[in-house]
């Protein structure tokens, strides 16, 4: 059934409302941390099924409010579109008077990387129109976090404030957009609070995907407030248009809590739509309307349809990437222009999400990257572990490529295809496991010489958009999102095949910030049925290699535990086995080290004789005592 009003027909069929929308479903958890019923048995799916399940999860972004449920407002809800138009008018004020004004996008991890991507795109749009760039970005941990995983730095509210002060020094008007998918990052909470204390200069906008009532309510370490208190204060200010919250529900992630996926995609869709509408209406001097926003949102919805029309080929690529990871080989994603940035992001995010090694899945940016990165970042990226340039790929990766590695090329038919061909020929001498993802506009065709080099090509054809200058940007944004969806699906699916996922939980996540610390505790509760206190003790025993938990460890700040945990491998699966088998840390480690798959060894322990099967039912997640 196609939902949506007659006025704005849906482009894709969105799934029927999921169980997660019912009031009692995993009630103790925010939407962004719930388990998505669609992917409940993702760990047992084959490549084609994995693609289908993740496609359905992504379609939930575009689902309309269900009148029978009405628990959560959605992307197309009247109230969300109204808030978007209000924010557009504030952005227009900056675009009309760019002197001493700034639009700042900020976040940690994936949110910060998207802030960077969106800021450079819109500065490029302004430059193309001969106008002054007025966008900037902040990412927790600075530019280095763009190319490496530094999740822990989003836990400091004071650091967020300090970074914001720096970039806004001397500005008279600032629209500040703080992105936190789960309404949880202290780095962003501090910045929003600072904005609210300086409303003569700042207009704070919060973007996330939980209701305010589900915002994180733990006291932020070293600070005076919780994220929820900051969001509630913003809610009050929204009545007088002095602050805005954009938080449609887009449903739980396909992999529980993995906001790099749907949360990241929804961030990109929402902010690019809003900013593009602001530019379009300013340049044409027309009133902003909900219709204008919906028209742009529909282009992203079409991108979903166009992308997943290639499901069969995406599944084949996923299977190949999974085989490489299973054989302890690597997956390299080599992209031109912003598609290279999307590849770098995807690779970096696999480290905290799946407890992956930074070499397992890596992205590279081919060609001139001076338009994206300044010299400072280039210097920071020169450690071989974090290098992402064409030179780094040719000098450090190419010589050691093996037949087991997978290399994926990402490009559009507007790129330098002779350069693409040259690199493909070099790679092909080392491995035949190469594939391409190419984007073309109707009427463009891949040269035969390049086409015959690839055993398989995911070739995506986009319609010609007869719009003025912004039309090119809509197409660019569609291609980026399409690439993101494909890479997220492939890297996630490859880790499913490697045995890193149990049901739809990443049981080998790296505990690198407070959010992931508490997610780890929740996973232990979910699969063992034990109390939060018992699971916390077990986690600390594994983190500190201690068979007997010392009382003074319990009293330490979470940040102390995270510093130790970040450097350790397989913390969560080890703790899970200790609880399931009532065994020592040493025995649990030995079992994991001798198994080919983390999922297999945990599954065997869940099914061990004498264990009750009830512990993994979804209601166990609600036991937080």
DOLO-303813 format. One record per residue (C-alpha): residue in one letter; y, x, z; residue number from 1. Coordinates in nm, 4 decimals. Layout:
! residues N
A;Y;X;Z;NUM;
...
***
This chain:
! residues 625
X;0.0000;0.0000;0.0000;1;
X;0.3445;0.1269;-0.0853;2;
X;0.5827;0.0761;0.2018;3;
X;0.9588;0.0833;0.1979;4;
X;1.2272;-0.1656;0.1096;5;
X;1.2657;-0.2925;-0.2464;6;
X;1.5982;-0.1109;-0.2603;7;
X;1.4488;0.2316;-0.1950;8;
X;1.0861;0.2306;-0.3044;9;
X;0.8621;0.4901;-0.1498;10;
X;0.7565;0.7630;-0.3885;11;
X;0.4303;0.8485;-0.2161;12;
X;0.1767;0.6441;-0.0283;13;
X;0.2214;0.7301;0.3342;14;
X;-0.0720;0.6847;0.5701;15;
X;-0.0902;0.3810;0.7909;16;
X;0.0704;0.4413;1.1304;17;
X;-0.1474;0.6734;1.3331;18;
X;-0.2867;0.6222;1.6804;19;
X;-0.0252;0.8690;1.8046;20;
X;0.2373;0.5953;1.7654;21;
X;0.0698;0.3738;2.0238;22;
X;0.2424;0.3884;2.3621;23;
X;-0.0569;0.5145;2.5628;24;
X;-0.1770;0.7886;2.3250;25;
X;-0.1744;1.1229;2.5136;26;
X;0.1157;0.9766;2.7088;27;
X;0.1831;1.2905;2.9127;28;
X;0.2564;1.4962;2.5998;29;
X;0.5612;1.4961;2.3696;30;
X;0.4917;1.3987;2.0060;31;
X;0.5217;1.7626;1.8939;32;
X;0.2355;1.8646;2.1286;33;
X;0.0027;1.5674;2.0723;34;
X;-0.3206;1.6039;1.8747;35;
X;-0.2897;1.4353;1.5351;36;
X;-0.5750;1.1810;1.4938;37;
X;-0.5824;1.2566;1.1185;38;
X;-0.7038;1.6147;1.1751;39;
X;-0.9236;1.5528;1.4785;40;
X;-1.2240;1.7139;1.3036;41;
X;-1.0345;1.9681;1.0945;42;
X;-1.2606;2.2505;1.2157;43;
X;-1.5577;2.0925;1.0370;44;
X;-1.3801;2.0213;0.7080;45;
X;-1.4479;2.2024;0.3811;46;
X;-1.1534;2.3450;0.1776;47;
X;-1.0968;2.0257;-0.0260;48;
X;-1.1013;1.8125;0.2916;49;
X;-0.8639;2.0516;0.4725;50;
X;-0.6090;2.0133;0.1901;51;
X;-0.6466;1.6337;0.1949;52;
X;-0.5997;1.6111;0.5734;53;
X;-0.2919;1.8360;0.5770;54;
X;-0.1491;1.6434;0.2805;55;
X;-0.1780;1.3216;0.4855;56;
X;-0.0078;1.4881;0.7837;57;
X;0.2812;1.6027;0.5633;58;
X;0.3153;1.2512;0.4189;59;
X;0.3899;1.1239;0.7723;60;
X;0.7341;1.2890;0.7447;61;
X;0.8340;1.0165;0.4969;62;
X;0.6749;0.7210;0.6718;63;
X;0.9073;0.4316;0.7443;64;
X;0.9443;0.2558;1.0775;65;
X;0.6561;0.0178;1.1355;66;
X;0.8045;-0.3115;1.2480;67;
X;0.4998;-0.3942;1.4569;68;
X;0.5304;-0.0663;1.6511;69;
X;0.8963;0.0394;1.6529;70;
X;0.8223;0.2983;1.9213;71;
X;0.9907;0.5802;1.7359;72;
X;1.2733;0.6085;1.4850;73;
X;1.1742;0.7783;1.1611;74;
X;1.3498;0.9834;0.8928;75;
X;1.4431;0.6701;0.6942;76;
X;1.5446;0.4671;1.0016;77;
X;1.8910;0.3103;0.9893;78;
X;2.0017;0.4910;1.3066;79;
X;1.8927;0.8336;1.1723;80;
X;2.0678;0.7810;0.8374;81;
X;2.3795;0.6618;1.0242;82;
X;2.3835;0.9786;1.2408;83;
X;2.3342;1.1903;0.9280;84;
X;2.6397;1.0300;0.7624;85;
X;2.8432;1.0941;1.0793;86;
X;2.7441;1.4617;1.0771;87;
X;2.8180;1.4866;0.7029;88;
X;3.1782;1.3791;0.7660;89;
X;3.2148;1.6568;1.0285;90;
X;3.0698;1.9156;0.7872;91;
X;3.3163;1.7959;0.5211;92;
X;3.6081;1.8789;0.7510;93;
X;3.4933;2.2436;0.7539;94;
X;3.4334;2.2473;0.3756;95;
X;3.7837;2.1104;0.3118;96;
X;3.9450;2.3669;0.5413;97;
X;3.7176;2.6744;0.5490;98;
X;3.9776;2.9126;0.6934;99;
X;3.8961;2.9854;1.0586;100;
X;3.6024;2.7404;1.0391;101;
X;3.2285;2.7970;1.0455;102;
X;2.8970;2.6116;1.0165;103;
X;2.6367;2.7834;1.2356;104;
X;2.2613;2.7139;1.2122;105;
X;2.0523;2.8523;1.4984;106;
X;1.6955;2.8589;1.6308;107;
X;1.4052;3.0755;1.7420;108;
X;1.0934;3.1645;1.5375;109;
X;1.0391;2.9309;1.2408;110;
X;1.3579;2.7363;1.3207;111;
X;1.5653;3.0552;1.3109;112;
X;1.4044;3.1686;0.9845;113;
X;1.4862;2.8318;0.8274;114;
X;1.8427;2.8557;0.9637;115;
X;1.8688;3.1860;0.7746;116;
X;1.7199;3.0463;0.4525;117;
X;1.9453;2.7375;0.4538;118;
X;2.2620;2.9347;0.5415;119;
X;2.2141;3.1834;0.2542;120;
X;2.1366;2.8969;0.0097;121;
X;2.4579;2.7086;0.0890;122;
X;2.6734;3.0217;0.0884;123;
X;2.5327;3.0896;-0.2575;124;
X;2.6220;2.7339;-0.3645;125;
X;2.9807;2.7845;-0.2400;126;
X;3.0124;3.1230;-0.4128;127;
X;2.8906;2.9651;-0.7387;128;
X;3.1738;2.7131;-0.7104;129;
X;3.4230;2.9944;-0.6468;130;
X;3.4633;2.8860;-0.2833;131;
X;3.4618;3.0801;0.0407;132;
X;3.1206;3.1042;0.2169;133;
X;3.1378;2.9358;0.5578;134;
X;2.7746;2.9314;0.6759;135;
X;2.6079;3.1708;0.9137;136;
X;2.2783;3.1764;1.1046;137;
X;2.1525;3.2943;1.4418;138;
X;1.7879;3.3723;1.5160;139;
X;1.6558;3.4617;1.8619;140;
X;1.5905;3.8362;1.8547;141;
X;1.8369;3.9011;1.5716;142;
X;1.7631;3.9851;1.2073;143;
X;1.4453;4.1677;1.3016;144;
X;1.2819;3.8342;1.3925;145;
X;1.3077;3.7304;1.0268;146;
X;1.0348;3.9778;0.9336;147;
X;0.8350;4.0082;1.2565;148;
X;0.7103;3.7850;1.5370;149;
X;0.9277;3.8027;1.8535;150;
X;0.8675;3.4568;2.0005;151;
X;0.9510;3.5525;2.3615;152;
X;1.3208;3.5979;2.2882;153;
X;1.3745;3.2237;2.2502;154;
X;1.3191;3.1846;2.6268;155;
X;1.6669;3.3089;2.7223;156;
X;1.9524;3.0575;2.7366;157;
X;2.2029;3.3321;2.8223;158;
X;2.1042;3.5377;2.5188;159;
X;2.1644;3.2313;2.3010;160;
X;2.5148;3.1869;2.4423;161;
X;2.5971;3.5553;2.3959;162;
X;2.4884;3.5476;2.0283;163;
X;2.6900;3.2308;1.9630;164;
X;3.0057;3.3789;2.1191;165;
X;2.9698;3.6830;1.8938;166;
X;2.9498;3.4968;1.5612;167;
X;3.2220;3.2435;1.6488;168;
X;3.4817;3.4846;1.7813;169;
X;3.8276;3.3822;1.6587;170;
X;3.7128;3.0590;1.4894;171;
X;3.9108;2.7387;1.5458;172;
X;3.6493;2.4857;1.4297;173;
X;3.2695;2.5279;1.4435;174;
X;2.9934;2.2822;1.3526;175;
X;2.6955;2.4177;1.5469;176;
X;2.3433;2.3043;1.4502;177;
X;2.0794;2.3970;1.7094;178;
X;1.7219;2.3588;1.5808;179;
X;1.4350;2.3144;1.8260;180;
X;1.1453;2.1115;1.6826;181;
X;1.0030;2.0237;2.0244;182;
X;1.3437;1.9957;2.1970;183;
X;1.2272;2.2858;2.4100;184;
X;1.3809;2.6268;2.3200;185;
X;1.6008;2.7648;2.6028;186;
X;1.7869;2.9861;2.3507;187;
X;1.9158;2.6711;2.1759;188;
X;1.9697;2.4760;2.5011;189;
X;2.2124;2.7446;2.6223;190;
X;2.4071;2.7319;2.2964;191;
X;2.4353;2.3520;2.2952;192;
X;2.5521;2.3573;2.6576;193;
X;2.8166;2.6205;2.5716;194;
X;2.9374;2.4026;2.2818;195;
X;2.9700;2.1000;2.5099;196;
X;3.1825;2.3080;2.7471;197;
X;3.4136;2.3994;2.4565;198;
X;3.4507;2.0772;2.2585;199;
X;3.8014;2.1722;2.1423;200;
X;3.6307;2.4170;1.9017;201;
X;3.2643;2.3157;1.8765;202;
X;3.0808;2.0122;1.7448;203;
X;2.7180;2.0468;1.8666;204;
X;2.4325;1.8970;1.6615;205;
X;2.0723;1.9080;1.7873;206;
X;1.7862;1.8846;1.5359;207;
X;1.4305;1.8257;1.6604;208;
X;1.1400;1.5843;1.6364;209;
X;1.0810;1.4378;1.9832;210;
X;1.2679;1.1552;2.1549;211;
X;1.5147;1.2839;2.4183;212;
X;1.2877;1.1372;2.6886;213;
X;1.0189;1.3858;2.5757;214;
X;1.2447;1.6945;2.5714;215;
X;1.1129;1.9802;2.7850;216;
X;1.2032;1.9230;3.1477;217;
X;1.0955;2.2495;3.3164;218;
X;1.3799;2.4445;3.4716;219;
X;1.4821;2.7237;3.2344;220;
X;1.4279;3.0618;3.3943;221;
X;1.7543;3.2355;3.4916;222;
X;1.9644;2.9292;3.4085;223;
X;2.0959;2.6141;3.5736;224;
X;1.9451;2.3334;3.3688;225;
X;1.6515;2.1952;3.1669;226;
X;1.6517;2.1214;2.7939;227;
X;1.6230;1.7508;2.8676;228;
X;1.9403;1.7554;3.0804;229;
X;2.1282;1.9210;2.7932;230;
X;1.9955;1.6615;2.5446;231;
X;2.0863;1.3716;2.7777;232;
X;2.4399;1.5064;2.8100;233;
X;2.4609;1.5217;2.4296;234;
X;2.3351;1.1638;2.4057;235;
X;2.6318;1.0472;2.6161;236;
X;2.8757;1.2466;2.4009;237;
X;2.7276;1.0972;2.0829;238;
X;2.8862;0.7629;2.1756;239;
X;3.2294;0.9200;2.1175;240;
X;3.1124;1.1326;1.8161;241;
X;3.1608;1.4585;2.0089;242;
X;2.7952;1.5597;1.9728;243;
X;2.5007;1.4398;1.7623;244;
X;2.1236;1.4376;1.7959;245;
X;1.9051;1.4134;1.4846;246;
X;1.5511;1.3624;1.6118;247;
X;1.3357;1.1389;1.3923;248;
X;0.9658;1.1310;1.4792;249;
X;0.7563;1.2892;1.2046;250;
X;0.4260;1.2771;1.3924;251;
X;0.2104;1.5413;1.5583;252;
X;0.1287;1.8596;1.3696;253;
X;-0.1950;1.8951;1.1729;254;
X;-0.2669;2.1911;1.4010;255;
X;-0.1710;2.0859;1.7520;256;
X;0.1796;2.2098;1.8406;257;
X;0.2173;2.4257;1.5268;258;
X;0.5794;2.3371;1.4459;259;
X;0.5909;2.5996;1.1680;260;
X;0.4257;2.3297;0.9566;261;
X;0.5615;1.9759;0.9662;262;
X;0.8477;2.0577;1.2035;263;
X;0.9652;2.3365;0.9737;264;
X;0.9331;2.1223;0.6607;265;
X;1.1191;1.8300;0.8214;266;
X;1.3966;2.0680;0.9388;267;
X;1.4416;2.1936;0.5833;268;
X;1.4381;1.8421;0.4350;269;
X;1.6797;1.6949;0.6888;270;
X;1.9375;1.9752;0.6916;271;
X;1.9393;2.0431;0.3177;272;
X;1.9794;1.6701;0.2489;273;
X;2.2671;1.6412;0.4926;274;
X;2.4483;1.9566;0.3729;275;
X;2.3917;1.8832;0.0033;276;
X;2.5360;1.5346;0.0539;277;
X;2.8402;1.6882;0.2244;278;
X;2.9015;1.9271;-0.0676;279;
X;2.8413;1.6583;-0.3286;280;
X;3.0850;1.4125;-0.1736;281;
X;3.3559;1.6750;-0.1067;282;
X;3.3448;1.8152;-0.4604;283;
X;3.3630;1.4665;-0.6134;284;
X;3.5928;1.3227;-0.3475;285;
X;3.3659;1.0226;-0.2908;286;
X;3.2649;0.8447;0.0283;287;
X;2.9379;0.9473;0.1872;288;
X;2.6831;0.6672;0.1785;289;
X;2.3310;0.6182;0.3095;290;
X;2.2267;0.5620;-0.0519;291;
X;2.3355;0.9165;-0.1392;292;
X;2.1236;1.0548;0.1496;293;
X;1.8207;0.8452;0.0553;294;
X;1.8411;0.9589;-0.3076;295;
X;1.8208;1.3239;-0.1968;296;
X;1.5419;1.2527;0.0556;297;
X;1.3400;1.0889;-0.2222;298;
X;1.3506;1.4135;-0.4256;299;
X;1.1640;1.5837;-0.1384;300;
X;0.9210;1.2965;-0.1281;301;
X;0.8583;1.3493;-0.5005;302;
X;0.8025;1.7187;-0.4248;303;
X;0.5176;1.6162;-0.1920;304;
X;0.3568;1.4151;-0.4704;305;
X;0.4009;1.6902;-0.7311;306;
X;0.2709;1.9610;-0.4951;307;
X;-0.0419;1.7845;-0.3755;308;
X;-0.1283;1.6750;-0.7291;309;
X;-0.2588;2.0349;-0.7377;310;
X;-0.4942;1.9789;-0.4387;311;
X;-0.8075;2.0980;-0.6197;312;
X;-0.6487;2.4337;-0.7090;313;
X;-0.4905;2.4697;-0.3638;314;
X;-0.8395;2.4201;-0.2119;315;
X;-0.9818;2.6960;-0.4351;316;
X;-0.7064;2.9355;-0.3248;317;
X;-0.7626;2.8375;0.0394;318;
X;-1.1346;2.9109;0.0068;319;
X;-1.0646;3.2515;-0.1443;320;
X;-0.8126;3.3411;0.1299;321;
X;-1.0619;3.2226;0.3940;322;
X;-1.3334;3.4450;0.2455;323;
X;-1.0993;3.7466;0.2636;324;
X;-1.0217;3.6806;0.6310;325;
X;-1.3889;3.6196;0.7158;326;
X;-1.4711;3.9601;0.5657;327;
X;-1.1938;4.1219;0.7753;328;
X;-0.9859;4.1804;0.4610;329;
X;-0.6238;4.0736;0.3989;330;
X;-0.4220;3.8083;0.2191;331;
X;-0.1012;3.9279;0.0523;332;
X;0.1624;3.6888;-0.0813;333;
X;0.4042;3.8502;-0.3238;334;
X;0.7088;3.6405;-0.4115;335;
X;1.0293;3.6617;-0.6137;336;
X;1.3662;3.5634;-0.4601;337;
X;1.3510;3.2904;-0.1936;338;
X;0.9796;3.2311;-0.2625;339;
X;0.9297;3.5838;-0.1263;340;
X;1.1180;3.4804;0.1891;341;
X;0.8901;3.1765;0.2293;342;
X;0.5906;3.4139;0.1950;343;
X;0.7275;3.6524;0.4608;344;
X;0.7842;3.3586;0.6997;345;
X;0.4341;3.2245;0.6501;346;
X;0.2751;3.5637;0.7180;347;
X;0.4845;3.6355;1.0280;348;
X;0.4038;3.2944;1.1756;349;
X;0.0279;3.3507;1.1581;350;
X;0.0579;3.6139;1.4351;351;
X;0.1529;3.3834;1.7286;352;
X;-0.0121;3.0710;1.5836;353;
X;-0.3614;3.2077;1.5247;354;
X;-0.3534;3.5277;1.7322;355;
X;-0.3766;3.7029;1.3934;356;
X;-0.3154;4.0711;1.3341;357;
X;0.0173;4.1324;1.1580;358;
X;-0.1801;4.2827;0.8650;359;
X;-0.4075;3.9781;0.8091;360;
X;-0.1627;3.7613;0.6142;361;
X;0.1542;3.9277;0.4849;362;
X;0.4405;3.8274;0.2629;363;
X;0.6514;4.0524;0.0380;364;
X;0.9845;3.9987;-0.1323;365;
X;0.9967;4.1433;-0.4845;366;
X;1.3166;4.2487;-0.6571;367;
X;1.6667;4.2983;-0.5237;368;
X;1.7021;4.1628;-0.1726;369;
X;2.0619;4.2729;-0.1070;370;
X;2.1745;3.9098;-0.1435;371;
X;1.9607;3.8186;0.1593;372;
X;1.9509;4.1196;0.3882;373;
X;2.2212;4.3586;0.4956;374;
X;2.1591;4.7305;0.5432;375;
X;2.1007;4.6891;0.9161;376;
X;1.8014;4.4630;0.8538;377;
X;1.6666;4.6951;0.5891;378;
X;1.6671;4.9777;0.8404;379;
X;1.4960;4.7630;1.1006;380;
X;1.2293;4.6662;0.8511;381;
X;1.1419;5.0200;0.7559;382;
X;0.8636;5.0539;1.0120;383;
X;0.5570;5.0272;0.7839;384;
X;0.4253;4.7394;0.9949;385;
X;0.7234;4.5204;0.9135;386;
X;0.8259;4.6456;0.5703;387;
X;0.8508;4.3630;0.3196;388;
X;1.0092;4.5121;0.0068;389;
X;0.8626;4.5693;-0.3379;390;
X;0.8678;4.9433;-0.2698;391;
X;0.6717;4.8914;0.0534;392;
X;0.4093;4.6849;-0.1296;393;
X;0.3680;4.9402;-0.4091;394;
X;0.3641;5.2448;-0.1782;395;
X;0.1729;5.1236;0.1274;396;
X;-0.0399;4.8237;0.0213;397;
X;-0.1321;4.8836;-0.3421;398;
X;-0.3136;5.2187;-0.2885;399;
X;-0.5405;5.0705;-0.0199;400;
X;-0.6146;4.7297;-0.1811;401;
X;-0.9843;4.6473;-0.2029;402;
X;-1.1959;4.3956;-0.3932;403;
X;-1.2166;4.1871;-0.0720;404;
X;-0.8398;4.1325;-0.0439;405;
X;-0.6618;3.8313;-0.1951;406;
X;-0.3220;3.8679;-0.3631;407;
X;-0.1129;3.5621;-0.4484;408;
X;0.1886;3.5896;-0.6809;409;
X;0.4732;3.3383;-0.6351;410;
X;0.7385;3.3030;-0.9029;411;
X;0.9341;3.0627;-1.1220;412;
X;0.9573;3.0854;-1.4994;413;
X;1.3255;3.1768;-1.4576;414;
X;1.2253;3.5056;-1.2908;415;
X;1.1776;3.8402;-1.4646;416;
X;0.8303;3.7729;-1.6076;417;
X;0.7950;4.1255;-1.7486;418;
X;0.8318;4.2532;-1.3911;419;
X;0.5733;3.9994;-1.2711;420;
X;0.3318;4.1086;-1.5444;421;
X;0.3744;4.4774;-1.4629;422;
X;0.2899;4.4237;-1.0937;423;
X;-0.0051;4.1961;-1.1730;424;
X;-0.1564;4.4655;-1.3986;425;
X;-0.1230;4.7239;-1.1181;426;
X;-0.2875;4.4918;-0.8624;427;
X;-0.5645;4.3910;-1.1018;428;
X;-0.6872;4.7503;-1.1154;429;
X;-0.7721;4.7167;-0.7444;430;
X;-0.8920;4.3589;-0.6984;431;
X;-0.9869;4.0655;-0.9173;432;
X;-0.9021;3.8234;-0.6345;433;
X;-0.5588;3.7383;-0.7707;434;
X;-0.3983;3.3997;-0.8158;435;
X;-0.0544;3.2691;-0.9084;436;
X;0.1688;2.9870;-0.7972;437;
X;0.4247;2.9354;-1.0724;438;
X;0.7071;2.6820;-1.0901;439;
X;0.8393;2.5671;-1.4279;440;
X;1.0777;2.3014;-1.5544;441;
X;0.9590;2.0657;-1.8293;442;
X;0.9732;2.2568;-2.1590;443;
X;0.9081;2.6011;-2.0036;444;
X;0.5720;2.7697;-2.0598;445;
X;0.4031;3.0745;-1.9146;446;
X;0.3752;3.3572;-2.1706;447;
X;0.0159;3.3927;-2.2950;448;
X;0.0039;3.7639;-2.2005;449;
X;0.0778;3.6773;-1.8347;450;
X;-0.1389;3.3656;-1.8284;451;
X;-0.4522;3.5500;-1.9352;452;
X;-0.4174;3.8022;-1.6470;453;
X;-0.4890;3.5335;-1.3848;454;
X;-0.8327;3.3839;-1.3217;455;
X;-0.6522;3.0865;-1.1612;456;
X;-0.2942;2.9567;-1.1643;457;
X;-0.1408;2.6722;-0.9647;458;
X;0.1193;2.5732;-1.2199;459;
X;0.3758;2.3220;-1.0966;460;
X;0.5941;2.1488;-1.3531;461;
X;0.9235;1.9966;-1.2343;462;
X;1.1250;1.7358;-1.4233;463;
X;1.4678;1.8312;-1.5612;464;
X;1.7403;1.7103;-1.3241;465;
X;2.0466;1.5953;-1.5152;466;
X;2.2877;1.6516;-1.2311;467;
X;2.5804;1.8838;-1.2069;468;
X;2.5727;2.2106;-1.0168;469;
X;2.3851;2.0710;-0.7143;470;
X;2.0971;1.9672;-0.9414;471;
X;1.9929;2.3318;-0.9625;472;
X;1.9898;2.3492;-0.5851;473;
X;1.7809;2.0341;-0.5446;474;
X;1.5262;2.1951;-0.7766;475;
X;1.5423;2.5246;-0.5856;476;
X;1.4899;2.3390;-0.2554;477;
X;1.1979;2.1398;-0.3999;478;
X;1.0294;2.4592;-0.5203;479;
X;1.0786;2.6281;-0.1837;480;
X;0.9364;2.3319;0.0072;481;
X;0.6454;2.3000;-0.2345;482;
X;0.5691;2.6713;-0.1875;483;
X;0.5963;2.6340;0.1902;484;
X;0.3531;2.3413;0.1906;485;
X;0.1020;2.5339;-0.0197;486;
X;0.1264;2.8573;0.1825;487;
X;0.1077;2.6714;0.5165;488;
X;-0.1998;2.4841;0.3942;489;
X;-0.3677;2.7989;0.2610;490;
X;-0.3020;3.0213;0.5644;491;
X;-0.3931;2.7439;0.8089;492;
X;-0.7063;2.6511;0.6143;493;
X;-0.8101;3.0168;0.5860;494;
X;-0.7920;3.0495;0.9661;495;
X;-0.9932;2.7266;1.0029;496;
X;-1.2650;2.8827;0.7835;497;
X;-1.2444;3.2013;0.9911;498;
X;-1.3335;2.9965;1.3008;499;
X;-0.9955;3.0177;1.4771;500;
X;-0.9568;2.6399;1.5201;501;
X;-1.1461;2.4069;1.7545;502;
X;-1.1017;2.0367;1.6553;503;
X;-0.7318;2.0737;1.5622;504;
X;-0.6301;2.3211;1.8324;505;
X;-0.5564;2.6909;1.7845;506;
X;-0.7681;2.8261;2.0655;507;
X;-0.6636;3.1844;1.9939;508;
X;-0.2871;3.1485;2.0032;509;
X;-0.0870;3.4482;2.1264;510;
X;0.0920;3.3688;2.4539;511;
X;0.4319;3.5053;2.3597;512;
X;0.6745;3.2567;2.5174;513;
X;0.6884;2.9860;2.7863;514;
X;0.6121;2.7018;2.5450;515;
X;0.2928;2.8778;2.4294;516;
X;0.1999;2.9653;2.7910;517;
X;0.1981;2.5984;2.8919;518;
X;0.0293;2.4986;2.5663;519;
X;-0.2511;2.7435;2.6546;520;
X;-0.2919;2.5783;2.9966;521;
X;-0.3020;2.2333;2.8298;522;
X;-0.5739;2.3519;2.5870;523;
X;-0.7854;2.4748;2.8794;524;
X;-0.7465;2.1378;3.0525;525;
X;-0.8230;1.9528;2.7318;526;
X;-1.1585;2.1191;2.6706;527;
X;-1.2804;2.1703;3.0280;528;
X;-1.1488;1.8656;3.2131;529;
X;-1.0417;2.0931;3.5015;530;
X;-0.7129;2.0530;3.6894;531;
X;-0.3963;2.2266;3.5787;532;
X;-0.4097;2.4534;3.8878;533;
X;-0.7665;2.5670;3.8128;534;
X;-0.6837;2.6319;3.4436;535;
X;-0.3695;2.8238;3.5377;536;
X;-0.5704;3.0450;3.7748;537;
X;-0.8275;3.1158;3.5060;538;
X;-0.5574;3.2060;3.2540;539;
X;-0.3927;3.4465;3.4992;540;
X;-0.7284;3.6072;3.5798;541;
X;-0.7776;3.6853;3.2114;542;
X;-0.4178;3.8021;3.1584;543;
X;-0.4412;4.0466;3.4498;544;
X;-0.8128;4.1375;3.4085;545;
X;-0.8659;4.0232;3.7644;546;
X;-1.1907;3.8627;3.8825;547;
X;-1.0267;3.7495;4.2057;548;
X;-0.6846;3.5957;4.1684;549;
X;-0.4311;3.7444;4.4069;550;
X;-0.1944;3.4953;4.5663;551;
X;0.1130;3.6993;4.4764;552;
X;0.0383;3.6555;4.1030;553;
X;0.0785;3.2790;4.1351;554;
X;0.4295;3.3186;4.2684;555;
X;0.5573;3.5358;3.9851;556;
X;0.7937;3.4097;3.7140;557;
X;0.6259;3.2881;3.3919;558;
X;0.8171;3.5567;3.1987;559;
X;0.6276;3.8275;3.3922;560;
X;0.2926;3.6803;3.2827;561;
X;0.4134;3.6513;2.9212;562;
X;0.5084;4.0202;2.8999;563;
X;0.1494;4.1143;2.9921;564;
X;-0.0176;3.8362;2.7868;565;
X;0.1705;3.9106;2.4617;566;
X;-0.0051;4.2465;2.4335;567;
X;-0.3546;4.1025;2.4859;568;
X;-0.6015;3.9568;2.2398;569;
X;-0.8209;3.6466;2.2807;570;
X;-0.6671;3.5446;2.6158;571;
X;-0.7154;3.1675;2.5718;572;
X;-1.0728;3.1756;2.4339;573;
X;-1.1742;3.4160;2.7141;574;
X;-1.0308;3.1837;2.9808;575;
X;-1.1955;2.8857;2.8108;576;
X;-1.5393;3.0509;2.8235;577;
X;-1.4894;3.1548;3.1886;578;
X;-1.4247;2.7889;3.2778;579;
X;-1.6954;2.6379;3.0565;580;
X;-1.9689;2.8833;3.1594;581;
X;-1.8396;2.9591;3.5087;582;
X;-1.8784;3.3272;3.4170;583;
X;-1.6824;3.6497;3.4694;584;
X;-1.3980;3.7647;3.2433;585;
X;-1.6178;4.0573;3.1350;586;
X;-1.9070;3.8327;3.0298;587;
X;-1.6729;3.5978;2.8420;588;
X;-1.5218;3.8921;2.6521;589;
X;-1.8650;4.0226;2.5621;590;
X;-1.9685;3.6841;2.4210;591;
X;-1.6529;3.6704;2.2075;592;
X;-1.6878;4.0280;2.0845;593;
X;-2.0448;3.9714;1.9669;594;
X;-1.9725;3.6450;1.7839;595;
X;-1.8552;3.6155;1.4216;596;
X;-1.6379;3.3134;1.5054;597;
X;-1.4387;3.2114;1.8120;598;
X;-1.5023;2.8451;1.7354;599;
X;-1.8801;2.9009;1.7173;600;
X;-1.9035;3.0632;2.0599;601;
X;-1.6846;2.7960;2.2268;602;
X;-1.8707;2.5135;2.0507;603;
X;-2.2000;2.6579;2.1837;604;
X;-2.0535;2.6612;2.5356;605;
X;-1.9257;2.3028;2.5038;606;
X;-2.2743;2.1965;2.3974;607;
X;-2.4539;2.4030;2.6645;608;
X;-2.7241;2.2124;2.8594;609;
X;-2.5877;2.0406;3.1657;610;
X;-2.2310;2.0190;3.0309;611;
X;-2.0815;1.6743;3.0119;612;
X;-1.9591;1.5960;2.6605;613;
X;-1.6752;1.3855;2.7986;614;
X;-1.4437;1.6749;2.8686;615;
X;-1.3148;1.6977;2.5151;616;
X;-1.2073;1.3347;2.4831;617;
X;-0.8360;1.2943;2.4240;618;
X;-0.7719;1.1358;2.7637;619;
X;-0.8534;1.4696;2.9296;620;
X;-0.5197;1.5945;2.8023;621;
X;-0.3454;1.3546;3.0355;622;
X;-0.4925;1.5087;3.3500;623;
X;-0.2061;1.7220;3.4687;624;
X;-0.2711;1.7188;3.8400;625;
***
